[in-house]
């Protein structure tokens, strides 16, 4: 528009100059020219003004439309917008906020009072996106700190779709009837048929209730297919099918239990199947009567495990293990054996048992034991070992073992299957050939890729397991009496003088060791303790108090340190008191470490309690060690876990 006016002024100026020049030369021509000039200029001016008015009108119209479009966009766009000042006071909101978040008259108020759910956004220094539940919807909230703008994106539909996808993902269950074959063989055909029918009926009703596809794939095994949503409901009910099957004992006078392995976390069915199989192995390795759920990321959840495991070992399996171990040893240049940290009588007995097994197969064997691993009881064992020159030479340090180990050396781990509990994890990492022999319930962490695994939670001790497999090797050869004595001591200690976790096979193993010269009097002598220990134990017991029906906790004096053995003996002693069925003893092992020993008569699974605190063990015998110097804090955590387990039961 400005260019048109300039052009008009320029044109008039040129004409005016021409008129002046003409006036100087010819007055008549000047007036004619001036009339023409006026006649031309007026239309041009009027036309230019009209163009200017039209342009102004067009610009105003466009401006109004843009302004209206901007306001309509901010107010009708499906995104909530809030502008706040530096003090988190609301300066402006669009209509979306009023309509969808149900807010009114919020200008000037603090955003954190209006929508407290987004408070975490204001604790960070950088621009943050996060998801929150506001009202009954999911929002992704973006806070631009520099400008003070907060954007609310409704992602409820996306969340619903994602949740539906997660809920409908598949889960595979492998269901195993523990001890089914042995029980069925002991029953009359009619009773066995009734038992089978009852089990099938219970499983079918359970599967229908939770939408599980159930298919029997063997006499004692079922396959179940479910989705994650239904599995969550089953978890809430704590897999009540375990209790239903266990309660059949009342009608059939036979203890049958159920073990279930569940694989979840992927849509790839072969991988789900492997996860389910691994989870079932974990359930069975922990003694059965429980459920293990394994996710694709390795996460494991456990349910059940309320009963003492029933003996399921057979002599056939023991002979197979004996022959397999013999083959592995014969293919090795030497054997190195080690137990767990802070070794006990059973751990040393099992190590010496492997030495005897290797000797029967003409291979040299060494036992890893450092001076720092020797406590009062182990020192008494070592005094007996010193009297036997052949046995004395087999004990080496972990550094010496490291130098001896080659690619053909087999490392045998006894009395534990947890890689974090071995005496030297470096040796475990270096070894290419590994064998695991243990009697504890299998935990989430287990030694990877062993050539042979023999985990039997139904045995009293590792010494019992090894005595049994030695028996299949020593047809006409006896093991050394001192070795038999130490192995017998391992059985005596872990079975509490043949009173806990003791089956017929335990006595068979003890009889075999006795026939090889095991001296029970020497075992008793080794286990003798000074009177000061008796006084300390009495002091610990006197600090006990009840935390639930038939459950006691005792906290040792704060100003003293104790050994694991002392805490364990105190827990055992508490069980001899009337009306006590479970005992927990907490004591200081060092300035920065606290130990807990747990015992029960079988009605409470103390293993589950100890696992919650980072330990493990058996249903009736478990322990843990905690890096802490606060006895009161550890005691409070223990009582909290005890109450949780009791509540679940």
C-alpha positions in Angstrom: 0.0 0.0 0.0 2.8 2.4 0.9 4.4 1.7 -2.6 1.1 2.9 -4.3 1.1 6.2 -2.4 4.8 6.8 -3.2 4.0 6.0 -6.9 1.1 8.5 -6.8 3.2 11.3 -5.3 5.9 10.7 -7.8 3.5 10.9 -10.7 1.9 14.1 -9.4 5.3 15.6 -8.8 6.4 14.9 -12.4 3.2 16.4 -13.8 3.5 19.4 -11.6 7.0 20.1 -12.7 5.9 19.8 -16.3 3.1 22.3 -15.6 5.5 24.8 -14.1 7.8 24.6 -17.0 4.8 25.1 -19.4 3.6 28.1 -17.3 6.9 29.8 -17.8 6.7 29.5 -21.7 2.9 29.5 -22.4 0.2 30.6 -19.9 -2.7 29.2 -22.0 -1.2 25.9 -22.4 -0.4 25.9 -18.6 -4.1 26.2 -17.7 -5.1 23.4 -20.1 -2.3 21.2 -18.7 -3.3 22.1 -15.1 -6.9 21.0 -15.8 -5.7 17.8 -17.2 -3.4 17.3 -14.2 -6.3 17.8 -11.8 -8.6 15.5 -13.8 -6.1 12.7 -13.8 -4.8 13.1 -10.1 -8.2 13.0 -8.4 -9.3 9.6 -9.9 -5.8 8.2 -9.2 -6.0 9.4 -5.5 -9.5 8.0 -5.0 -8.5 4.7 -6.5 -5.4 4.5 -4.3 -7.4 5.3 -1.2 -9.9 2.6 -2.1 -7.1 0.0 -2.5 -5.7 1.0 0.8 -9.1 0.6 2.5 -9.5 -2.8 0.9 -6.1 -3.9 2.0 -6.6 -2.7 5.6 -9.9 -4.6 5.7 -8.3 -7.8 4.4 -5.4 -7.5 6.9 -7.8 -7.0 9.8 -9.9 -9.9 8.7 -6.8 -12.2 8.4 -5.5 -11.0 11.8 -8.9 -11.7 13.4 -9.1 -15.1 11.9 -5.5 -16.0 13.0 -6.2 -14.8 16.5 -9.5 -16.7 16.6 -7.8 -19.8 15.2 -5.1 -19.6 17.8 -7.6 -19.3 20.7 -9.7 -22.1 19.3 -6.6 -24.3 18.9 -5.4 -23.7 22.5 -8.9 -24.3 23.9 -10.1 -27.1 21.7 -6.9 -29.0 21.1 -7.0 -32.4 22.9 -4.1 -31.5 25.1 -4.3 -29.8 28.5 -2.2 -26.7 28.9 -1.3 -24.9 32.1 0.9 -21.8 32.4 2.5 -21.2 35.8 4.8 -18.5 37.2 8.0 -19.0 39.1 6.1 -19.7 42.3 4.1 -22.5 40.7 1.0 -20.3 40.7 -1.4 -20.9 37.8 -1.6 -17.9 35.3 -3.6 -19.4 32.5 -5.2 -22.8 31.5 -7.0 -23.9 28.4 -10.6 -25.2 28.3 -9.3 -28.8 28.2 -8.1 -28.5 31.8 -11.6 -27.4 33.0 -13.4 -30.0 30.9 -11.4 -33.1 31.3 -9.7 -32.7 34.7 -12.9 -31.4 36.3 -11.2 -28.2 37.7 -12.8 -24.8 38.2 -11.6 -21.4 39.3 -8.0 -22.3 39.6 -6.3 -19.2 38.3 -3.9 -17.9 40.9 -3.8 -21.1 42.9 -0.7 -23.3 43.4 -0.6 -26.1 40.8 0.7 -28.6 43.4 -2.4 -28.0 45.5 -4.7 -28.6 42.5 -2.8 -31.5 41.0 -0.5 -32.9 43.7 0.2 -36.1 41.7 2.7 -34.2 39.5 4.8 -33.0 42.4 7.8 -35.3 41.4 8.2 -33.2 38.3 9.3 -30.2 40.4 12.1 -32.0 42.2 14.2 -32.4 39.1 16.5 -29.8 37.4 15.9 -30.8 33.7 12.8 -31.0 31.6 10.9 -34.1 32.6 8.3 -36.3 31.1 6.4 -38.7 33.3 3.2 -40.6 33.7 0.6 -40.1 36.4 -2.8 -41.3 37.4 -5.0 -38.2 37.8 -8.6 -38.9 38.6 -9.5 -42.1 36.8 -7.2 -41.5 33.8 -3.5 -41.8 32.9 -1.7 -38.7 31.8 1.8 -38.1 30.4 2.8 -34.8 31.8 5.5 -32.6 30.3 6.8 -29.6 32.3 8.8 -27.0 30.4 10.6 -25.2 33.3 12.0 -22.4 31.2 8.6 -21.3 29.9 6.4 -22.4 32.7 4.2 -24.5 30.4 2.8 -27.8 31.6 1.3 -30.1 29.0 -1.2 -32.9 29.9 -1.4 -35.7 27.3 -4.2 -38.3 27.9 -2.7 -41.7 27.4 -5.6 -43.7 29.0 -6.5 -45.5 25.8 -2.9 -46.5 25.2 -2.5 -47.7 28.7 -5.7 -49.8 28.4 -4.4 -51.4 25.2 -1.0 -52.1 26.7 -2.6 -53.6 29.8 -4.9 -55.7 27.7 -1.8 -56.9 25.8 0.0 -57.8 29.0 -3.0 -59.5 30.5 -3.5 -61.7 27.5 0.2 -62.8 27.2 0.5 -66.6 27.7 1.9 -68.4 30.7 2.9 -72.1 30.7 2.5 -74.3 33.8 4.2 -77.6 34.3 2.4 -79.4 37.2 4.1 -82.3 38.9 2.6 -84.7 41.5 5.3 -85.2 44.0 6.0 -88.8 45.2 3.0 -90.0 43.3 4.4 -93.2 42.0 5.7 -94.4 45.4 2.3 -93.6 47.1 0.3 -95.2 44.4 2.3 -98.4 44.6 1.7 -98.6 48.4 -2.1 -98.3 48.0 -4.7 -100.9 46.9 -5.8 -100.6 43.3 -9.3 -99.3 44.4 -7.8 -96.7 46.8 -5.2 -95.7 44.2 -8.0 -95.2 41.6 -10.0 -93.1 44.0 -6.9 -91.0 44.8 -6.2 -90.4 41.1 -9.8 -89.5 40.4 -9.8 -87.0 43.3 -6.6 -85.4 42.2 -7.8 -85.0 38.7 -11.1 -83.6 39.9 -9.4 -81.0 42.1 -7.1 -79.9 39.3 -9.9 -79.7 36.8 -12.1 -77.6 39.1 -9.2 -75.3 39.8 -8.3 -74.9 36.1 -11.9 -74.1 35.2 -12.2 -71.5 38.0 -9.2 -69.6 36.7 -9.5 -70.2 32.9 -6.6 -72.6 32.6 -6.3 -75.1 29.8 -5.2 -78.3 31.5 -3.9 -81.4 29.8 -2.5 -84.5 31.4 0.8 -85.5 29.7 2.0 -88.2 32.0 0.8 -90.2 35.0 2.2 -87.7 37.4 2.5 -84.6 35.3 0.1 -82.0 33.7 0.5 -79.1 31.3 -1.4 -75.9 31.9 -1.9 -72.9 29.6 -3.2 -69.6 31.1 -2.9 -65.9 30.5 -1.1 -63.4 32.8 -4.3 -61.8 34.0 -5.6 -65.1 35.3 -2.2 -66.0 36.7 -2.3 -62.8 38.8 -5.6 -63.9 40.3 -4.1 -67.3 41.1 -1.2 -65.6 42.8 -3.5 -63.5 45.0 -5.0 -66.8 46.2 -1.5 -68.1 47.0 -2.1 -71.1 44.7 -4.6 -72.7 47.0 -4.5 -75.9 44.9 -1.3 -76.8 46.8 -3.3 -76.9 50.1 -6.2 -78.8 48.4 -3.8 -81.5 47.2 -1.9 -81.6 50.5 -5.2 -82.0 52.5 -5.9 -85.3 50.7 -3.7 -86.9 53.3 -6.7 -86.8 55.7 -8.8 -89.0 53.4 -6.1 -91.3 52.0 -3.5 -91.3 54.8 -0.8 -90.6 52.3 1.1 -87.4 52.0 1.0 -86.3 48.4 2.0 -82.8 47.3 2.1 -80.7 44.2 4.9 -78.8 42.5 4.3 -76.2 39.8 6.8 -74.4 37.5 5.4 -71.4 35.6 7.1 -69.6 32.7 6.0 -66.0 31.8 7.3 -62.8 30.2 7.5 -63.7 26.5 5.2 -64.7 23.6 7.8 -67.2 22.2 6.3 -70.5 23.3 9.5 -72.6 23.2 11.2 -70.2 25.5 8.1 -70.2 27.8 8.3 -74.0 27.9 12.0 -73.8 29.0 11.2 -71.3 31.7 8.4 -73.5 33.0 10.7 -76.5 33.1 13.5 -74.6 34.8 11.0 -73.2 37.4 9.7 -76.8 38.1 13.2 -78.0 38.6 13.7 -75.2 41.1 10.4 -76.2 42.9 11.5 -79.8 43.1 15.0 -78.9 44.1 13.6 -76.9 47.0 11.7 -80.0 48.3 8.5 -79.8 46.3 5.0 -78.7 47.6 5.6 -75.3 46.1 5.3 -73.0 43.0 8.1 -71.2 41.2 7.2 -68.5 38.7 10.1 -67.6 36.4 10.1 -64.6 34.1 12.1 -64.1 31.0 14.4 -61.5 32.8 15.3 -64.1 35.4 13.0 -62.8 38.2 11.6 -65.7 40.3 8.6 -65.7 42.7 8.0 -68.6 45.1 4.8 -69.8 46.8 4.1 -72.7 49.2 6.8 -74.9 50.7 4.8 -75.4 53.9 5.6 -79.1 54.6 8.7 -81.1 55.2 9.9 -82.8 52.0 9.1 -86.5 51.7 12.0 -88.7 50.9 12.1 -89.3 47.1 15.6 -90.7 46.6 16.0 -94.1 45.2 19.1 -96.3 45.4 19.0 -96.5 41.6 19.6 -92.7 41.4 22.4 -92.9 44.0 24.1 -95.6 41.9 23.7 -93.6 38.7 25.2 -90.6 40.4 28.0 -92.7 41.8 28.9 -94.1 38.4 28.6 -90.7 36.7 30.9 -89.0 39.2 33.4 -91.9 38.9 33.5 -91.3 35.1 34.1 -87.6 35.5 36.8 -88.1 38.1 38.6 -90.7 35.9 38.7 -88.1 33.1 40.3 -85.5 35.3 43.9 -84.9 36.2 43.0 -84.1 39.8 40.1 -83.1 42.0 39.7 -80.0 44.1 36.8 -79.9 46.5 35.5 -77.0 48.6 32.4 -76.3 50.7 30.7 -73.1 51.8 32.0 -70.0 53.6 32.3 -70.5 57.4 32.4 -74.3 56.9 30.7 -76.6 59.4 31.1 -80.2 60.5 29.0 -81.4 57.5 30.9 -79.3 55.0 34.3 -80.7 56.1 32.9 -84.2 56.3 31.5 -84.0 52.7 34.9 -82.7 51.4 36.8 -85.6 53.0 34.1 -87.9 51.6 34.9 -86.7 48.1 38.6 -87.2 48.8 37.9 -90.8 49.7 35.8 -91.2 46.5 38.6 -89.7 44.3 41.1 -92.0 46.0 39.0 -95.1 45.1 39.2 -93.9 41.5 42.9 -93.4 41.6 43.0 -89.6 41.4 44.6 -87.1 43.8 42.3 -84.8 45.6 42.7 -81.6 47.6 40.4 -79.8 50.0 40.3 -76.0 50.0 40.4 -74.6 53.6 42.0 -71.4 54.7 43.1 -70.5 58.2 40.4 -67.8 58.3 37.7 -70.5 57.7 38.6 -72.5 60.9 36.5 -72.0 63.9 36.4 -73.7 67.3 34.7 -76.9 66.0 36.7 -77.1 62.8 40.0 -76.7 64.7 39.1 -79.8 66.8 38.5 -81.7 63.6 41.8 -80.5 62.2 43.6 -81.8 65.4 42.2 -85.2 64.6 43.3 -84.8 60.9 46.9 -83.9 62.1 47.2 -87.4 63.5 46.7 -88.9 60.0 49.6 -87.9 57.7 47.8 -88.9 54.5 44.8 -86.8 55.3 46.8 -83.9 56.6 48.4 -83.2 53.3 45.2 -82.8 51.3 44.2 -79.5 52.9 45.4 -76.5 50.8 44.6 -72.7 50.6 42.6 -71.2 47.8 45.8 -69.7 46.4 47.4 -73.1 46.3 44.3 -74.5 44.6 44.4 -71.7 42.0 48.0 -72.8 41.1 47.0 -76.5 40.9 43.9 -76.0 38.8 44.1 -76.8 35.1 41.6 -77.1 32.3 41.3 -80.9 33.1 40.8 -80.3 36.9 37.3 -81.0 38.3 36.1 -78.7 41.0 33.5 -80.4 43.3 31.3 -78.1 45.4 29.7 -79.7 48.4 27.0 -78.6 51.0 25.9 -75.6 48.9 24.7 -74.9 45.4 24.8 -71.1 45.7 27.8 -69.5 43.8 27.8 -66.6 46.3 28.4 -68.9 49.3 31.4 -70.9 48.2 34.7 -70.4 49.9 36.4 -68.9 46.9 34.2 -67.7 44.0 37.4 -67.1 41.9 38.1 -70.9 41.8 34.5 -71.4 40.8 34.9 -68.9 37.9 38.2 -70.5 36.8 37.0 -74.1 36.8 35.8 -75.5 33.5 34.6 -78.8 35.0 32.2 -78.5 38.0 30.2 -80.9 40.1 27.6 -79.8 42.7 26.5 -82.1 45.6 24.2 -80.5 48.2 21.3 -81.3 50.5 19.9 -77.8 50.9 16.8 -76.6 49.1 17.8 -75.0 45.9 17.7 -71.2 45.8 17.3 -68.7 43.0 21.0 -68.5 42.4 22.7 -71.8 41.4 26.1 -72.7 40.1 25.9 -72.5 36.3 26.7 -75.3 33.8 28.0 -78.1 36.1 28.8 -81.5 34.6 26.8 -83.1 37.4 24.3 -81.8 39.9 23.1 -83.9 42.8 20.8 -81.8 45.0 18.6 -83.8 47.4 16.8 -81.8 50.1 15.4 -85.0 51.5 18.8 -86.0 52.9 19.9 -85.1 56.4 23.4 -83.9 55.2 25.9 -83.7 52.4 27.9 -86.3 54.2 25.0 -88.7 54.0 24.7 -88.3 50.2 28.4 -88.8 49.7 28.6 -91.8 52.0 25.9 -93.4 49.9 27.7 -92.9 46.6 31.0 -94.0 48.1 29.3 -97.3 49.1 28.8 -98.1 45.4 32.5 -97.6 44.7 34.2 -99.4 47.6 33.2 -103.0 47.0 36.2 -104.6 48.8 38.0 -101.4 49.9 37.3 -99.5 53.1 37.8 -95.8 53.6 39.9 -94.5 56.5 38.3 -94.7 59.9 39.1 -91.0 60.6 37.3 -90.1 57.3 34.3 -92.2 58.3 34.3 -90.6 61.7 34.3 -87.0 60.4 31.5 -87.9 57.9 29.5 -89.4 60.7 30.0 -86.2 62.7 28.5 -84.3 59.7 25.4 -86.4 59.8 25.1 -86.2 63.6 25.3 -82.4 63.6 23.0 -81.7 60.7 20.4 -84.2 61.8 20.7 -83.1 65.5 21.5 -86.6 66.7 19.3 -88.3 64.1 16.1 -86.4 65.2 15.6 -83.9 62.3 15.3 -84.7 58.6 16.2 -88.3 59.3 15.0 -91.1 57.0 15.9 -94.8 56.7 18.7 -93.9 54.3 20.3 -91.7 57.0 20.7 -94.7 59.2 21.9 -96.8 56.3 24.6 -94.3 55.6 25.5 -94.1 59.3 25.7 -97.9 59.4 28.0 -98.0 56.4 30.3 -95.4 58.0 30.3 -97.3 61.3 31.3 -100.5 59.4 34.3 -98.5 58.1 35.5 -97.6 61.6 33.6 -94.4 62.4 33.9 -93.7 66.1 30.8 -92.1 67.6 32.7 -91.5 70.9 35.3 -89.4 69.0 32.5 -87.5 67.3 31.0 -86.7 70.7 34.5 -85.7 72.0 35.0 -83.3 69.1 31.6 -81.8 69.8 32.3 -81.2 73.4 32.4 -77.6 74.4 33.8 -75.5 77.2 31.5 -74.5 80.1 31.8 -70.9 78.9 29.9 -71.8 75.8 27.1 -73.5 77.9 26.8 -70.3 79.9 26.7 -68.1 76.8 24.0 -70.3 75.4 22.0 -70.1 78.6 22.4 -66.3 78.5 21.0 -66.2 75.0 18.1 -68.4 75.8 17.2 -66.3 78.8 16.7 -63.3 76.4 14.0 -65.1 74.4 10.4 -63.9 74.2 7.3 -64.9 72.2 6.4 -63.0 69.1 3.5 -65.3 68.0 1.9 -68.5 69.1 4.7 -71.1 69.6 7.3 -68.8 68.0 10.1 -67.2 70.0 12.9 -64.8 69.1 16.0 -64.4 71.2 18.5 -61.5 70.8 22.0 -62.2 72.2 23.6 -59.6 74.4 24.7 -56.5 72.4 28.2 -56.3 73.9 29.4 -59.8 72.8 30.2 -61.5 69.6 29.3 -65.2 68.9 30.0 -67.9 66.3 27.4 -69.3 63.9 27.6 -72.5 65.8 26.7 -70.8 69.1 23.6 -69.1 67.6 22.5 -72.4 65.9 23.0 -74.4 69.2 20.9 -71.8 71.0 18.1 -72.0 68.5 18.2 -75.8 68.7 18.0 -75.6 72.5 15.0 -73.4 72.4 13.1 -76.1 70.5 13.5 -78.4 73.4 11.3 -76.2 75.5 7.6 -77.0 75.8 5.2 -75.2 73.4 8.0 -73.8 71.3 7.7 -74.9 67.6 9.9 -72.3 65.9 12.9 -70.3 67.3 15.0 -67.5 65.9 18.3 -66.4 67.5 19.9 -63.0 66.5 23.5 -62.3 67.5 26.5 -60.3 66.6 29.1 -62.2 64.6 31.5 -59.3 64.3 31.5 -55.5 64.6 29.8 -55.2 61.2 28.0 -58.5 60.7 24.9 -60.0 62.4 23.8 -63.6 62.2 20.4 -65.2 62.5 19.8 -68.9 63.1 16.3 -70.3 62.6 14.9 -73.7 63.6 11.4 -75.2 63.6 9.7 -78.6 64.2 8.2 -78.5 60.7 5.0 -76.5 61.3 6.6 -73.3 60.1 8.9 -72.9 57.1 11.8 -70.9 58.6 13.6 -71.1 55.2 11.1 -68.7 53.7 11.8 -66.2 56.5 15.5 -66.5 56.1 15.3 -66.1 52.3 13.4 -62.8 52.8 16.5 -61.7 54.8 19.1 -62.9 52.2 19.8 -66.4 53.6 18.4 -69.8 53.1 18.4 -73.4 54.3 15.7 -76.0 55.0 12.1 -75.8 56.1 13.2 -76.6 59.6 16.8 -75.4 59.6 17.9 -72.1 58.1 20.1 -69.1 58.7 21.4 -65.8 57.3 24.1 -63.2 57.8 23.4 -59.5 57.5 26.0 -56.7 57.0 24.9 -54.4 59.9 25.9 -53.3 63.4 22.4 -52.5 64.6 20.9 -55.6 66.4 17.6 -53.8 67.1 17.0 -52.9 63.5 17.8 -56.5 62.4 15.5 -57.9 65.1 12.6 -55.6 63.9 13.1 -56.8 60.3 13.1 -60.4 61.4 9.9 -60.0 63.3 8.3 -58.3 60.4 9.2 -61.2 58.1 8.0 -63.7 60.6 4.6 -62.0 60.8 4.3 -61.9 57.0 5.0 -65.6 56.7 2.5 -66.4 59.5 -0.1 -64.2 57.9 0.3 -66.0 54.5 0.0 -69.4 56.2 
